[in-house]
Amino acid sequence: MLKLVKARLLQLVFVLFLLSLLTFTLMKLAPGDPVLRILEVDELAVTQADEAALRKELGFDRPLLVQYGEWMLNVLQLDFGNSYIKEKPVLDEMIARLPTTIQLTVGGLAVMVLIAVPLGLLAAKYPGRWPDHLSRFLALLGASIPSFWMGLLLIYVFAFKLQWLPTMGKGSAQHMILPSVTLGFAMAAVYARLLRAGLLESLSQEYIRAARARGIAEWRILWRHALRAALLPVVTVFGMSIGSLLAGTVVIETLFSWPGLGSMAVEAIFQRDYPVIQGYVLLTGVFVVVVNLLVDLSYGLLDPRIRYGKGELS
């Protein structure tokens, strides 16, 4: 297991290097000029001398490789630079918004589990019957409806028509309901079908037939034996889809005016705030690699038959 952790840490370094290089290059190729954007924010009469002075202050007059090297040296010291617009350290801004994004992510995952696990269990317990058909219908519905449209529909019904829940912003626990349901429903539809398929495969194994022969109750077999093995493909897909989950929080945070990392990134894109965008991309890269590491380590807990070889599962 220690070798696996070392291999994943090396992978983290490699992934972050590629992300930093790709992000820095794309920022330089992106349309728009952050210097002009900054000067527009000041709302003052701007001369060419002012523009040249600001470019020199930001280091834009130096070669790209020099700019990238200086930026990377600062990143290695956990200095992501200052926001062009807010003139605050990017790291402080990300740390301030990170708990809010984690809160929304946990809420979405909780909704996903509350929907997917019962549906998956019932669909596997009664294949070809109404719970199975309901699971298929919800899977089709969740895969077909875009998350932003689902969010708008929930806002219209529960916030505008019924006036049961607040529309936007972050405040009480009620503010979390609509964005969490929007984020979790689409995931629940997919994972319910994955769980059903895994359970049906697990229930056909020899050890399940042996447990039934010993007279163990069916629901106990389902919960304590089959479910544990069926979670392996679900956890694997979750590790692969963590990037999609983070992208989903960007859409949901923007739609519901949720003050997290996603809305921060969208604001930075519109404002050409390059340090914020680069910091966000690197942070999400760390999330993806770390979550995949945790997923790999969880295999041994879910299935004791799995052993770890030289830096990989075997």
N, C-alpha and C positions, 0 to 999 in steps of 0.2 A: 504493500500500500504506500509506503514511503517513496518508492521509486515512481509510482504513479503520480504522487503529489509533485515530485521534482520535475517530472516530464511536463505536467500541466503548467507549472510555474515558468518553465522555459518557453512553453507555448504562449503563455501570457505575454512574456517579453517580446516575442516575435510578432504576435498579433498587434500589440500596441505600437510597435515600431512601424509596421505596415499601415496601421490606421493613422498614425501621426503623419507619415509621409503623404499618404493619399489625401487626407483632409487638408493638410497645408497646401498641397498642389491645387486641389479643387477650389479652395478659397481664393487663390491667386487668379485662377481662370474664370471665376464666377463673374457675371455681369454686375456693374455697379461699382462705385468708388466709395470706400468707407471714409476717406478724407472729406469728400464733398458732403457725405451724410453727417459727419460730425460738425462740420461748419454750418450746415443747415440748421442743426439743433440749436446752435448758439444764437441764431437769428440776428446776426450782425452783418454789416457790409464787409465783404470778403474780397481781398485783393489776391493777385497771383503770389505776392510775397508771403502772405499769410498761409496760402495753400502749400507753398514750398517749405515753409518753416515747419508746418505740421507734419508733412511727409518725412522731413528729416528727424523730427522728434519721435515719430513712430517707427523709424528705421526703414521706411519704404524705399529710401534712396540707395540702399545697399543691395548687393547681389542676393538672389533668392537663397542660394546655399548658405550664405552667411546668416540670413534671417532665420532659416530653418534650424541651423546649428545653435544659434543663440536661444531660440525658443525651446529647443529640446533640452539644452542644459538647464534652463529654468524649470522645465517640467520635471526633470529628474530631482529637482529640489522642491517639488510640489508647489511651484510658482507658475500658475497658468496665465499670468499677466493680469492686466486690468481691463475691465469693460470699456470699450470706446465711448459708449453713450453714458453709462452711469458712473464711470470712473471709479469703480470699486473692484477689489480683487475678485477674479472669477471663482477661485476656490471658495471664498467666503459665501458668494452668491449660491453656488451649488450645494454647499453644506447646509445653508439656510433652507433651501427648497427640497433637499433630498427626503427628509422625513414626510413631507406632504405627499410626494410621489410614492414612497413606500406604503403610506397609509392607503392610498387609492389602489395600489397593486394588491395589497393584502385583502382589501375589500372585494376586489374583483375575483381573486382566487377563492375567497370564502364563498361567494355566490356560485362560482363554478363547481366547487366541491359539493355544495348543498343541492345542486341540480343534477350534476353528472353522476355522482355515486349512487343515489337511489334509483335513477333511471337506468343506469348500467346494470345494477343488481337485479332489478325487476325484469329488464329485457332478457338477461341471461337466465333468470329463474323460469320465465315463461316465454320461451322463444316461439315466435309465430302467433302469439296472442296479443291482446290489446296493449299491454305495457311495451311490448316490442315494437308494435306499430306506432305508438306515441313517441317512443325514442327515435325512430326513424324520421317521423314528421318533424320533430324538434331539431334533429340534426340537419335536415334539409333546410329548415327555416333559418337556423343559425348560420349556415354556410351561405345562404342566398342573400340575407339582408346585410348591407354594409353597416358598420358600427355607428357611423355618424347619423345614418338614417334612423337606426333604432333609437339613438339618443334623442333625436328630434321628435320622434313619435312618443317616447316616454315623457318628454317635456310637455308636449301638447296635451297628452291625456292627464297625467298626474299633477302637473304644475299649473297648466293654463285652464283646462276644463274643470277638473275636480278640485284643484287648489289644495291638494293634500301635502305636497312636498315643495320645498324651495327650488327655484330654477337653477341658479348659478351661484358660484362663490364657495367659500369654505367657512363653516361656522359650527353649528351643532351637528350631532350625528345624523340628523335628517338630510343634511347636505350631501352625505356620502351615498345615500341610497341609490339615487338615479344613476350617477356615474359608475358605481360599483356594479349595478345590474347590467348596465350597457356593456361594460367591459367583460363581465363574467358570463353573460348569456351566450355570446358567440363561441367562447371557449368550451362552455359546458356541452354544447351540441356536439362538438367534435370528440371530446373526451368521453362522453357517455357511450358513443359507438365503439371507441377504442377499448373501453373497459368491458363492454359486452363481448367483443371478439376475444379479448384475453380471458375472460371468465369461461366462455364456452370451450376454449382450448384447454384451460386448466381442469375443468370438470370432466374432461374425457381422459385424463391421465390415470395411470394405474393406482397411484396412492390415494386418489379420490375414491375409486371403486373399493379399495381396501378399507378406507374409513367408513364407507357406507356399509360394508359387510360387517364391521364391528358394531354397527347399530348407532353410530354417532348421528345426531340430529342434522337434518339437511341444512338448516340455516347456520348452524355452527360450522359445518364443512365449508359453506359458502364464505363466511366471514373470516374464519381462522386459517383456512388452508388455500382455497381457490383464489380469494381476493389478493392475498400476498403475492402469489406468483403472477396474477393478472396485472398487477401494478407495474411490472417491469417495462412493458412496451409503452404504458402511459407516461411513466417517468422519463423514458428515453425521448419520446416526442416532446414532452415539456421542455427538456433541456435544449432540443433543437429549435423550439418555437419561442424561446425567451426573447429573441430579437423582435419577433412579431408582437409579443406582449408589450415590450417597451415602446414599439411604434404605436401600438394601440393606445397606450397612456398618453402619447402626444396628441392624438386625435381627440380623445375624451377630455383631456385637460383643456384643450383649446375650446371645445364645444361648451363645456360647463364652467369656463373661466376658473378652473382649478389651479391655484398658484404653485405648481410643481415644476419639475425639471423640463417636462414636455412643453408647457406654455412658455417657459424661459427660452427654450431653443427656438420656438416659432418666432417669438419677438426678436431674438437675435438675428434670425435669418432675414426678416423684413428690414432690420436696421443695419444690416451688413456688419454686425458686431462679431468679427472673426474670432477673437480670443474666447468668447463665450461658446461659439459653435464648436471650436476645436476642443475645448474642455469637456463639453457635453459628449462629443463623439468618443473621446478617450474614456470617459467615465462609463458610458454604456458598453464599451468594449471590455472593460474590467468586469462589469456585471455578467456579460455573456460567458466569459471564460470561467469565472468563479462559479457560476451556477452549473455549468457543465461539469466542473470538477466535483461539486457536491452531488450531482446526479450519478457520476461514475462511482463515487464512494458509497452511495446509497444502495447500489446493486448488492453488495455483500450483506447488507442488513435485510433486504427483501428476500434474497435467495441465498442461503448458506452454501449452496453447491458452487457458487461462483468463487473463483480464486483469482488473485491478482498476480500476473506475470511480470515481465520486464517492462514496467511503465504502461501496460495496457491490460485490458481484461482478457482472461483466457479461461 
